[in-house]
């Protein structure tokens, strides 16, 4: 299930021929959230720009939660710093 802090969350799906999810005001507090309904291993994240406009993500971070209340930054390996992609 997709939810977003602004805009239409389902526009965040890959290969949408007419739309893309974009933050409404360019703030670094906006998000696109994917609920996978169970604990799974994620092996990759893909992004793509808007199909007809010059809009795309330049950097992003990821967080995870087991209860949708407490959120944790994804960190690469033993690092104590959140990973910026």
Secondary structure, 3 states (H helix, E strand, C coil): CEEECCCCHHHHCCCCCCCCCCCCCCCCCCCEEECCCCCCCCCCCCCCCCCCCCCCCCCCCCEECCCCCCCEECECCCCCCECCC
